[in-house]
């Protein structure tokens, strides 16, 4: 899906049905363990900070200031 570094589909596409939640950093390992023990895959996708805005950092460590809009069901 991201062959050649094309992240446009996973970052801005629709039809992604996953549960998204956040936990305090000190509880992350325990939450991950509970999910795995319950037979559920879990993937960390980001971190909440007290900084305004969104910073997108790709797996290779490259930062991007261009944030995709995402899918909007109400856009005409």
ABEGO torsion letter per residue (X at the ends): XABGGBAAAAAABBGBBBBBBBBBAAAAAAAAAAAAAAGBBBBBAEBBBABBEBBBBBAAGBBBABBBAEBBAABX
